[in-house]
Amino acid sequence: MVRPHALTALLLLFATAAPLAKTWAAETPADLVSRLSLEEKAAQLQSAAPPIPRLGIRGYEWWNEGLHGLARNGPATVFPQAIGLAATWDEGLMGRVGEAVSTEARAKFNAVGDRDPGRYEGLTIWSPNINIYRDPRWGRGQETYGEDPHLTGTLAAAFVRGIQGPDPQHPRAIATPKHFAVHSGPEAGRHGFDVDVSPQDLEATYLPAFRQAVVEGGARSVMCAYNAIHGFPACASPLLLDETLRRDWGFKGFVVSDCDAVDDMTQFHYFRLDNAASSAAALVAGDDLNCGNAYAQLPAAVRRGDLDEAMLDRAVVRLFEGRAALGALFAPDPANPYARIGADAVNSPAHRALALEAARKSIVLLKNDRKRLPLAGTTKIAVIGPDADALEVLEANYHGTAVDPVTPLQGLRAQWGEGNIRYAQGSTVAEGVPVAVPETALRTGVGSDAVQGLIGAYFDDPALSGAPRVTRTDRVVNFDWDRAAPAPGLDPARYGVRWTGALVPPGPGQYALVVGVARCFDCKGHDPVRLWVDDKLVVDDDGSGKALEAVLNFADTRPRRIRLELSHTGEDQGVRLQWRAPAAPQLAEAVKAASQADVVVAVVGLSPDVEGEALQVTVPGFDGGDRTDIALPAPQRRLLEALAATGKPLVVVLTSGGAVELDWAKAHADAILAAWYPGESGGVAIAETLAGLNNPAGRLPVTFYKSARDLPPLVEYAMKGRTYRYFEGEPTYPFGYGLSYTRFDYGAPSVSSAAPKAGENLIVETEVANVGGRAGDEVVQAYLIPPKPADYRGRQADRLLLRTLVGFDRVALKPGERRKVRFTLSPRDLSQVARNGARAVVPGQYTLFVGGGQPGEGPGHEVTFTIEGQQELPR
């Protein structure tokens, strides 16, 4: 039966629909579904649902993304990547980011008008990614909230509530936590691997964040994963979709498959002989919506007796209820509470300020010897490193088009003045990986009139005919123009650009020039590009992507004439003029810049070009988007060593999607900041932090290990030896770690009962004080250390779980200010998971540490209590 609010929404929507649709004004979703043919039902269960004009139902594309800002649909606010948002440890901030994402989604949806929304224009946001980042080698770990279930679940629930808004009857958008469940690499083989996860690890690590997102966050949609669990593909798993999600957690929304996951069940899992049977199995298990087109075979499954048509009815009703609540089932309704959200909401001043706030809060200070930071205002700084001026490092993956992005180099120039900044790229990100040709190697004009960069002429015509609409100097050619105009007055879908000037190699040697075009993966055609060097055509690609590189030998450093042309007529997303330059001259350029400065700021780390989803890259340290090693890539290690050898103070700014081995930097650098992939305002936040205008208070959401050798193989999903909860070794920097420019102190914590009964809440209070000279934020963390369990003979057994986060709160304190912080620990917070997956509060003596990090890693104190009795808890 349809809920009353859904019926009301239908009545309102039909009131403004076409006259023909008014015939169905009193119809419930179930009534509407009863009027559909078998083929129409199957079509509605695929991600590109076609319109049904006779019922007034508009077409709808379910696929939209909003991981850290509305993605893949032109200009939008780009927040720090999800792992950076997690480093803020700020639940309230996450809710505000979610609200911003769905507000911009509404703005884009409203702009569609009467047209059917296409891909990335809808209101069903396939975010957040809340898989546990169990191993730093997984390339998609950057999309997650880290390695801890409690931190992940709390932030996920806040993000979901922000996306969906305060009114369950009228969600601003619908959030879709993914990938349910037990999915965290490796990327190779992800479409067909079977996870043999223990019941204990499943319940204790892999499911809690999803439960929190559904039960506390109220998520109205969930995405099932590619992988199988115990022989059942996740999208056809009765254990996951029926028993756990719907029965145990009371989920009432709809489930969507990861893209082509149902087809994977046939092609890679060999679960069924054909897509008709695989689709039937997925639908019966509870996967309502298929991202892809495998569900087109559902009518065949019904006709041959594999499936009851009632299963289709059930799924379409769930989907129609969701669309009706959103106001996306029929023609646009001007009475919808979000109908007035307009284009000015996209990247609004408030959202830009929020992106900067998030970037500031995400930065983690890992080291600050002799209080090297903050830097003095008159300091001459050498800004060096392959990530110092890289747009892709700001945006990460699953991103929108940043309107006015600020790289670290630009941020430091704005903060200290261009005359106080020396810049050199220094190296590539990794062996064999091209990076954008830096401004130092591009020249326009001669003599005293020469400026860095190339002249860009922007044309209305992709054939570059006539006069250019806009002519400007582009400092570098490194642009993201996904569904965005490259210059004012141009059509985002149709333009041409010609860049001219000179390439100035830093030294003799072999150079590979690469024209990087960000291809849209599902387009029929791609943008052609051409590159001339000294008037010789060296790259002539017709859009096939097969001729985008030229290897040239330069005997000297004289300027070479260069011309690059791009003809944009498709959906490709931008262009980069890149190179692989010889190492020696780049290193010499970096050392020279360092010698002219008072301090070196080295912006090093990884990039979305080497870590991410299903990448086509295989170079030392990286394979298909995953890492084979967690060390800083060799070219950057050599760069840091050369910079340290100059004797100048060395500040390392690490940009990455996860943990990187930092033992060398910990021993030799004066200061280290972890800045993640910091979003559109990342350069501003980094500069402000270095200058002391922002007091860093981010905390690590992952463990920084010393070596990949400390970890089990990536393919193993057992949690023993992984994450701070089960890792018994010594990390370089532990989960929850982070320093400040001020100091904090804690009073002894108190608990509401020294002997609580199993099943009771436990309240813990502590006082935290800012005892330093600067205002700053402290992240108060509470860790539970459980008693050792007894083995089957009644003797104490080895404890697998070492400690676990059960509470956190980010508080802002002025110098000398004190504040009481309270955590209410529920029975679930105090529970343990047995080997068979049963969860219970068990008797024994527990230790609770409350402080500025894990026990022994920050100021704080312990308190003990003894639980009496035992209580089983529902899963």
DOPATOR-748392 format. One record per residue (C-alpha): z, x, y. Coordinates in steps of 0.1 Angstrom, whole numbers. Example, Ala and Ser with C-alpha at 12.3 -4.5 7.8 and 13.67 -1.06 7.14 Angstrom:
// DOPATOR-748392
     c3     c1     c2
     78    123    -45
     71    137    -11
//
This chain:
// DOPATOR-748392
     c3     c1     c2
      0      0      0
     -9     13     35
     20     21     58
     24     -3     88
     16     25    113
    -16     33     95
    -27     -4     97
    -19     -5    134
    -39     27    139
    -68     11    121
    -66    -21    142
    -66     -1    174
    -95     21    163
   -116     -8    151
   -111    -26    184
   -132      1    202
   -157      7    173
   -192     -7    170
   -194    -45    166
   -205    -41    130
   -173    -22    122
   -151    -50    137
   -158    -70    105
   -133    -46     88
   -106    -47    114
    -80    -61     91
    -89    -37     62
    -64    -12     49
    -76     22     36
    -74      8      1
    -96    -22     11
   -121      2     27
   -122     23     -4
   -129     -7    -26
   -161    -12     -6
   -175     22    -14
   -199     31    -41
   -190     58    -66
   -212     83    -49
   -198     75    -15
   -163     81    -28
   -173    115    -42
   -189    124     -9
   -157    116     11
   -138    140    -12
   -158    170      0
   -151    190     31
   -182    178     49
   -176    140     46
   -207    121     57
   -205     89     79
   -206     54     64
   -223     34     92
   -219      0     76
   -181      4     78
   -180     22    111
   -166     53     95
   -177     85    112
   -186    117     95
   -158    143     95
   -157    180     86
   -122    188     73
   -124    226     77
   -106    240    107
    -85    271    112
    -55    279    134
    -37    309    119
    -27    325    152
    -47    304    177
    -75    279    172
   -102    299    153
   -139    301    150
   -149    276    177
   -154    296    208
   -129    305    235
    -93    299    226
    -59    314    231
    -55    343    207
    -19    349    198
     -6    379    178
    -17    379    142
      7    359    119
     26    390    108
     32    399    144
     45    363    151
     68    368    121
     81    400    137
     94    380    166
    120    363    143
    118    334    168
    118    300    153
    114    282    186
     85    304    197
     67    295    164
     69    258    172
     55    264    207
     26    284    193
     19    256    168
     19    231    196
     -6    252    216
    -29    255    186
    -31    218    180
    -34    210    217
    -65    232    218
    -77    216    186
    -74    182    203
    -92    194    233
   -121    206    212
   -121    174    192
   -121    152    222
   -150    172    236
   -171    161    206
   -172    126    220
   -191    101    198
   -207    128    178
   -194    135    143
   -172    166    144
   -186    196    126
   -170    226    111
   -140    240    131
   -141    209    154
   -117    187    134
    -80    181    135
    -70    193    100
    -58    228    105
    -59    250     73
    -29    271     84
     -3    286     80
     -7    311     52
     28    314     37
     22    334      6
     48    361      2
     36    395     13
     50    411    -18
     29    443    -16
     17    462     15
    -16    470     -2
    -28    433      0
    -53    431     28
    -45    395     37
     -8    401     40
    -15    403     78
    -20    365     77
     15    358     64
     50    358     77
     61    387     56
     80    393     24
    111    371     27
    111    334     15
    138    323     40
    121    339     71
     87    327     59
     99    291     52
    118    288     85
     89    300    106
     64    280     86
     84    247     91
     86    254    128
     48    261    130
     40    230    110
     62    208    133
     45    223    163
     10    216    149
     18    180    139
     39    171    169
     70    149    172
     54    115    162
     48    112    124
     27     81    131
      4     99    155
      1    136    145
    -15    158    171
    -32    176    142
    -24    181    105
    -11    214     92
    -20    228     58
      3    255     43
    -16    277     19
    -23    290     -8
     -2    270    -32
      9    290    -50
     16    326    -62
    -14    341    -44
    -11    375    -27
    -39    398    -40
    -57    417    -51
    -88    405    -33
   -110    418    -61
   -109    392    -89
    -90    367    -68
   -114    339    -79
   -105    342   -116
    -72    360   -122
    -43    343   -141
     -8    351   -129
     18    354   -156
     48    348   -133
     83    343   -146
    101    310   -140
    127    329   -121
    103    346    -97
     83    314    -93
    114    295    -81
    132    323    -63
    103    339    -44
     70    321    -46
     79    285    -40
    108    283    -15
     86    287     17
     62    259      5
     92    237     -2
    106    243     32
     72    237     49
     69    203     31
    105    191     30
    117    204     64
     84    209     82
     69    176     70
     35    191     63
     10    164     56
    -14    186     37
    -13    216     13
    -40    239      1
    -41    250    -35
    -50    286    -44
    -78    303    -63
    -57    319    -90
    -44    304   -122
     -8    302   -133
     -1    303   -170
    -36    293   -179
    -40    265   -154
    -60    271   -122
    -37    263    -93
    -60    234    -81
    -58    218   -116
    -21    225   -122
      0    195   -130
     31    217   -127
     23    226    -91
      5    196    -77
     22    167    -96
     56    178   -108
     66    203    -81
     48    191    -50
     49    153    -54
     77    146    -78
    103    172    -69
     95    176    -32
     84    140    -24
     51    151     -8
     31    121      4
      1    138     20
    -32    152      6
    -41    184    -12
    -72    204     -4
    -87    232    -26
    -93    267    -13
   -130    270     -6
   -150    268    -38
   -119    270    -59
   -130    241    -81
   -163    258    -88
   -143    289    -96
   -126    269   -123
   -159    268   -141
   -175    300   -131
   -146    325   -133
   -116    308   -150
   -138    293   -177
   -114    264   -176
   -140    238   -182
   -177    239   -193
   -191    225   -161
   -182    214   -126
   -180    177   -136
   -152    185   -160
   -135    210   -136
   -136    184   -108
   -121    158   -130
    -93    181   -140
    -86    190   -104
    -86    154    -92
    -63    142   -120
    -39    170   -113
    -37    160    -76
    -63    180    -57
    -77    153    -34
   -102    172    -13
   -127    199    -24
   -136    225      1
   -171    230    -13
   -194    207    -31
   -182    208    -68
   -168    172    -63
   -204    160    -60
   -203    160    -99
   -174    135   -100
   -198    105   -105
   -212    123   -136
   -176    128   -148
   -168     91   -144
   -200     80   -161
   -195    101   -192
   -159     90   -196
   -141    122   -184
   -124    105   -155
   -112     71   -144
   -127     60   -111
    -92     50   -100
    -85     87    -95
   -112     88    -69
    -98     58    -52
    -63     74    -50
    -77    105    -34
    -99     87     -9
    -71     65      2
    -49     95      9
    -76    111     29
    -84     79     49
    -47     75     57
    -46    110     71
    -77    105     92
    -65     71    104
    -32     86    116
    -52    113    135
    -76     88    150
   -105    106    133
   -117     78    109
   -137     57    133
   -151     60    168
   -130     78    194
   -101     56    206
    -92     60    243
    -57     46    235
    -49     75    213
    -19     94    227
    -38    127    228
    -72    113    240
    -67    127    275
    -63    163    264
    -93    180    281
   -111    213    282
    -86    227    307
    -60    228    279
    -80    256    262
    -65    290    270
    -46    273    298
    -23    294    320
      7    282    300
    -10    292    267
    -19    326    281
     17    331    292
     28    321    257
      5    346    241
     19    373    263
     55    362    255
     47    363    218
     31    398    220
     62    411    239
     85    396    214
     66    409    184
     68    446    192
     93    466    170
    108    498    183
    112    520    152
    122    553    168
    133    565    202
    146    601    201
    164    613    231
    156    580    248
    120    591    253
    112    555    261
    108    539    286
     84    562    302
     87    572    339
     65    554    364
     48    586    377
     40    599    342
      5    612    334
     -4    597    300
    -30    607    274
    -40    575    256
    -55    586    224
    -66    570    191
    -93    548    174
    -72    516    181
    -65    523    217
    -95    504    230
   -106    482    201
   -111    445    206
   -110    438    169
    -75    452    167
    -63    426    192
    -79    397    175
    -74    405    138
    -89    379    114
    -91    341    115
    -92    342    153
   -107    324    183
   -127    341    210
   -104    358    234
   -113    350    270
    -99    380    288
    -85    404    262
    -66    435    273
    -66    465    250
    -38    491    251
    -60    515    271
    -66    488    297
    -30    477    297
    -18    513    304
    -43    518    331
    -32    486    348
      5    497    345
      2    533    355
    -30    535    375
    -64    548    363
    -57    582    378
    -27    587    356
    -45    580    323
    -66    603    302
    -84    588    273
   -100    600    241
   -109    582    209
    -98    611    188
   -110    600    153
   -123    571    133
   -100    546    116
   -108    559     81
   -133    582     65
   -168    567     66
   -158    537     88
   -177    533    121
   -158    525    153
   -171    514    187
   -187    541    207
   -161    548    234
   -166    546    271
   -163    584    273
   -197    587    255
   -216    561    275
   -230    569    309
   -251    551    336
   -265    570    366
   -265    607    373
   -244    631    392
   -218    617    415
   -232    582    410
   -226    583    372
   -202    557    358
   -190    552    323
   -206    524    304
   -241    509    300
   -260    485    322
   -262    451    305
   -290    427    315
   -283    392    302
   -313    368    298
   -317    331    292
   -345    339    268
   -337    356    235
   -371    373    239
   -357    390    270
   -385    377    292
   -383    371    329
   -355    382    352
   -320    386    338
   -295    359    347
   -267    384    350
   -267    422    353
   -234    442    350
   -220    474    338
   -203    471    304
   -177    498    297
   -183    495    260
   -205    474    238
   -178    457    217
   -180    419    221
   -168    388    203
   -191    359    214
   -184    335    186
   -196    301    200
   -191    316    235
   -214    325    263
   -217    363    269
   -220    357    307
   -216    328    331
   -245    304    331
   -259    313    297
   -262    290    267
   -238    302    239
   -265    294    213
   -295    311    230
   -296    343    250
   -308    379    249
   -292    411    261
   -305    446    269
   -282    475    274
   -295    507    289
   -280    541    299
   -271    573    282
   -252    584    251
   -232    616    257
   -221    632    225
   -188    651    227
   -202    680    207
   -231    690    184
   -233    676    149
   -245    647    128
   -239    612    143
   -244    578    126
   -252    551    151
   -244    516    138
   -252    483    154
   -224    460    141
   -233    424    142
   -206    400    132
   -225    377    108
   -217    341    103
   -213    340     65
   -230    306     59
   -260    308     83
   -296    306     73
   -307    332     98
   -292    361    118
   -297    378    151
   -323    406    153
   -313    439    170
   -331    470    181
   -319    504    192
   -338    532    209
   -325    568    214
   -346    590    237
   -372    562    236
   -375    564    198
   -369    532    179
   -342    541    154
   -328    507    144
   -351    477    140
   -334    449    121
   -351    416    119
   -318    398    111
   -316    408     75
   -287    432     81
   -305    459     60
   -314    483     88
   -285    486    112
   -278    523    110
   -295    555    122
   -283    590    113
   -292    615    141
   -285    652    145
   -276    664    181
   -278    701    187
   -261    699    221
   -241    676    244
   -269    667    268
   -271    629    275
   -296    609    253
   -313    579    267
   -303    548    249
   -314    512    248
   -300    484    227
   -314    448    225
   -299    417    209
   -317    384    205
   -293    356    198
   -306    323    184
   -282    316    155
   -245    315    149
   -237    353    147
   -205    361    165
   -210    392    186
   -222    428    187
   -207    463    186
   -224    496    193
   -206    518    168
   -207    554    155
   -194    578    130
   -190    609    151
   -183    644    137
   -145    650    135
   -143    684    152
   -156    675    187
   -136    642    187
   -105    661    179
   -111    687    205
   -117    660    231
    -83    645    222
    -65    678    224
    -80    684    258
    -69    650    271
    -34    657    258
    -32    690    275
    -38    673    308
    -10    648    304
     28    647    305
     31    626    274
      7    614    246
      6    578    235
    -13    577    202
    -26    542    193
    -33    546    156
    -31    525    124
    -55    502    106
    -80    475    117
    -96    443    104
   -126    464     95
   -106    480     66
    -80    454     57
    -86    417     53
   -102    390     32
   -129    400      7
   -143    429     28
   -173    449     17
   -157    483     23
   -149    510     -2
   -137    542     14
   -107    565      7
    -76    544      9
    -94    510     10
   -112    488    -15
   -126    454     -8
   -101    445     19
    -71    458      0
    -55    492      4
    -53    517    -25
    -28    538     -5
     -4    529     23
     -6    563     41
    -21    565     75
    -58    573     69
    -65    610     68
    -86    613    100
    -57    598    119
    -31    620    102
    -51    650    113
    -53    636    148
    -15    631    151
     -8    666    138
    -32    681    163
    -16    662    191
     19    672    181
      8    708    180
      1    707    218
     39    704    223
     36    674    245
     59    645    238
     43    621    212
     47    583    213
     31    566    183
     20    530    187
     11    516    153
    -14    487    151
    -18    472    117
    -15    441     96
     15    454     76
     35    484     65
     20    519     69
     37    551     55
     53    567     86
     73    596     72
     54    622     91
     56    603    124
     93    596    118
     99    633    115
     77    645    143
     70    618    169
     94    612    197
     91    574    196
     73    548    174
     64    513    182
     50    488    157
     26    465    177
      8    448    147
    -25    431    158
    -11    418    191
    -35    392    204
    -54    388    237
    -25    402    258
    -15    429    234
    -24    457    258
     -2    442    286
     28    438    262
     25    474    249
     22    488    284
     52    468    296
     73    479    267
     64    516    273
     73    511    309
    106    494    302
     96    460    317
     99    445    282
    129    454    261
    116    454    225
    135    432    201
    110    425    173
    123    431    137
    103    441    107
     93    412     85
     83    437     57
     96    469     42
     80    501     53
     79    521     20
     76    559     18
     47    558     -7
     26    534    -28
     40    553    -57
     73    536    -51
     58    503    -60
     46    486    -92
      8    480    -95
     -6    455    -71
    -18    433   -100
     17    428   -112
     35    397    -98
     70    404   -111
     93    409    -82
    114    437    -97
    110    467    -75
     93    448    -47
    106    438    -12
    140    445      2
    155    418    -22
    146    438    -53
    137    473    -42
    163    499    -51
    147    529    -35
    150    543      1
    124    529     25
    112    547     56
    121    516     76
    138    485     60
    131    448     64
    149    434     94
    149    468    112
    143    473    149
    158    491    178
    164    482    215
    167    498    249
    202    485    250
    231    483    224
    248    454    207
    282    451    190
    296    425    166
    330    410    160
    342    403    125
    326    372    110
    347    342     99
    339    316     73
    349    280     72
    365    285     38
    375    315     17
    371    294    -14
    344    268    -10
    336    243    -38
    302    245    -53
    280    221    -34
    297    224      0
    282    238     31
    297    271     43
    299    278     81
    299    314     93
    305    325    128
    303    358    146
    304    371    181
    277    394    194
    279    413    226
    254    433    247
    274    465    253
    245    484    269
    230    486    304
    199    464    300
    193    428    293
    178    423    258
    174    401    228
    193    407    195
    182    392    162
    214    383    144
    208    384    106
    230    370     78
    225    385     43
    241    371     11
    251    396    -16
    256    376    -49
    281    385    -76
    267    403   -107
    258    378   -134
    272    379   -169
    249    387   -198
    247    367   -230
    278    385   -243
    298    376   -212
    297    411   -198
    284    420   -163
    246    424   -164
    224    443   -140
    218    423   -109
    181    418   -101
    186    402    -67
    203    428    -44
    206    408    -12
    188    379      5
    185    367     40
    202    333     45
    202    330     83
    189    345    115
    189    338    152
    173    355    181
    196    355    212
    190    368    247
    220    386    263
    226    401    297
    245    434    300
    282    426    291
    274    391    279
    290    378    246
    279    349    225
    291    332    194
    265    326    168
    269    301    140
    251    297    107
    255    267     84
    247    278     49
    237    249     26
    242    249    -12
    206    259    -15
    212    289      7
    241    299    -15
    224    292    -48
    210    316    -75
    181    312    -98
    185    318   -135
    159    334   -158
    146    300   -168
    140    290   -132
    170    267   -129
    187    268    -95
    224    264    -92
    254    273    -71
    275    295    -94
    311    306    -92
    321    341    -82
    329    364    -53
    302    367    -27
    297    391      2
    281    380     35
    269    406     59
    263    395     95
    248    419    120
    217    435    135
    199    442    102
    206    447     65
    240    460     54
    242    496     65
    211    494     87
    226    480    119
    259    470    136
    277    442    119
    305    433     95
    310    419     60
    331    389     49
    339    378     13
    345    344     -2
    348    330    -37
    328    299    -48
    347    277    -72
    329    256    -97
    291    252   -104
    265    228    -92
    229    224   -104
    203    219    -77
    170    201    -78
    139    223    -76
//
